[in-house]
Amino acid sequence: MTADLAHSPPPKRFQHLLKVIAGQRFLNKQGLGNEVPFFICPYEPQEAVAMQRLQAQLITSLAQQGVTVLDINLYDLSIQILKDRGIWDQILDMESSVDKPQLLELLQGVLDPESHLIPAIATQLAQTSFDVLFLSGVGEVFPYIRSHNVLNNLQSTAKDRPTVLFFPGDYSHSVATGASLDLFCRMHDDKYYRAFNIYHCEV
């Protein structure tokens, strides 16, 4: 999917996503059993720019059908958290003078999902009327934020509305290893099984 989505016919994936997300089965969380309404939208890492366009197009098309999306980019949210805590400029200043492990440890602490990231998401959820939550920016916040940690900590916060995580990689399932979020189609250690692959959902 390398064509300019704004100037080309909507691809099959767009049509499927639009029909699924706008459907009452999806919006009413039907057929999930006791699972949380989390859905993974995987894509090839090299398609990141095209997927950003597709996501924006989805939000517009869904709005035309009366479905409101709350769109949260984890990278943008992380920067806002650092600014709100008054440490954004400090981190920029020290980035070139500390080694990567130290910087990683610092960012993992100040952007810890349970302590900081999820409460920031919860604030946006409480302040906004929406039907579906979109989460993106997964690749940009790696490795200091891992998607499975976000989903694990989000389960009690975002259970009332469907959540779609746009994921640059594979969401794979196997009998031997279970389910895993394979970031960039290369990282195979993020075990997570409670989400559904949105491409497998009924229209």
N, C-alpha and C positions, 0 to 999 in steps of 0.2 A: 504494500500500500504506500507507494511513493508519490503518487499524483497529488496535485493540489486539490484538497477536498472541497475547497470553496468554489472551484471552477470545474468540477467533474461530477458525473452522476454519483449519488451516494453508493458506496460499496455494500456488498452483501452483509458485512459485519455491522455496518451502521444500521441497516434496515432491521437486522435481527435484534440489536441492542435497543433500538427505538421501540419495536413491537413488544419486547419483553418488559422493559421498564415502564412503559405506558400502560401495560395490561393490569387489570384488576387482580389477577392471580398474584402478580409480583407485589403490587402496592399493598395488598391485604395479607401478604406473607403466608399464602396458602401452600400447602404441601411441604412444609419445612419440618414437620414433626416437632421435636423439642429443640431444634437447633436455632441458633441466633441467625438473624436475617443478613448474613454477610455473604457477599458475592465477589469473586475475583474476576477481573477482566484482563487476562494476560495478553501480551503483545510482544513482538520481536523488539529487542532493544534498539535496533537501527530504525525502527518506525516511530521513535519517540515524538518527533515533530509532527508527523502525520496524525498521531493519536491525540496530540494536544488540540489539533484542529477538529478532529472527530468529536472529542469531548465537548468542545465549545459548541459545535453544531448540534450535538445531542441536547445540551442544555437549552438552546434556543428552540429546537423542535419540540421538546417536552413541554416547555412553557406554553407553546402554541396549543398544546393539548390539555392544558390545565394542570400539568404536573410540575411542581416547584422543586428545584434542586438546590441544595446547600453545597457549594463547591469549596472544599478545603484543600489547599496545596500544602503539604507537610513542610516543604522547604520555606515557603513564605511565612508559614505559621512559626517555624523555628526562629527565623530572623526577628519576627515580631516579639516572641518571648524574650529573646536576648536583649532587644531594645527596651522592652518593658522592665526588665530586671536591671537595666543600666550597665550592662557588661558588653554590649555589642562593639563599641569602639575599643574597649580593652582587648577583646579577642582579636580584632583586626590588627591591633598594634603588636600583639605577642605572637601572631601566627608565624612570622618569619624567624622568630628567635627561639622557639621551643621545638623540640622534636615531635614527630607525628604521634608517637604513643602518648605523650603528655597531653597534646591537644585533643586527641581522641578521648582520653579519660575525662578531661575537663568538659567536653561537649556532651559526653554520655551522662555526666552528672547533672549539668544544668538543664539538659533537655530530657531527663529521665521520663519515660512515658507515664509511669504511675504517678510521679510527683508533680510533673509540670506539663507534659504534652497533653495528656488526657483531660486534666482539669481545664486547659485552655480550649480544647475541643468542646467539652461539656458546656462551657460558657457560651460558645457560639450556638450550640444546639438549643440552649435555653432561651436565647435572645432572638431566634429565628423561627418563623413558621415555614415548614418545608415538608415535602413528601419523600424525598430520597436524598441520601448523603453521598456525595462523590468525594473520594480521597485520592489524591495524586501526589507527585513529587517524591515517590518512593526511591527512585534511583538517585536523586539529588541529595537525599539525606543519609545515604549509606556512606560509611559504616557506623556512624554514631547513633542512628536510629534504625532498628530492624523492623520490618513490616510485621513479622509474627508477634513481636512484643507489643506493637501498637494494637493489633487485633485482639490479643489476649487481654490487654488492659481495657479495651473498649467495650468488651462484651456486656458489662453491666450498665454502661453509659448510653450506648447507641443501639438498644434492643427494640425500641418502639417503631423505628422506621428502617427500611432497607438501606444497607450500606454497600456501595460499589467501590472496590479498591482497584484502581488502574495500575497494573503490575508489569514492569518491563522484564519479562522472563516467562518461565513455565510454572503452571500450577499442576503438578503431576501427582498421580496416584498409582500405587502398586501394592500388591498383596504382601510383598516382602518388606518394604520400607515404609508403607503407609503413605500419607500425603505430605508434600513439601512444597514450599515456595522457593523456586530455583531462580534467584535473582540474576539477571543478565544471562540466563540459561547456563550459568556456570557455578553459582553458589548453591550447594546441595545440602545445606545443614539447617535450614530453617523449617522445622517440622510444624505443620499446622494442618488440621483436618476438619475444622468446624465450618469452613466456608464452602460455597458452591461455585463451580465454574459457570459463569453466566452464559457461556456459549452452549451449555448443556441444558439450560432452562427451557421449558415449554413456552411457546408463544401464545 
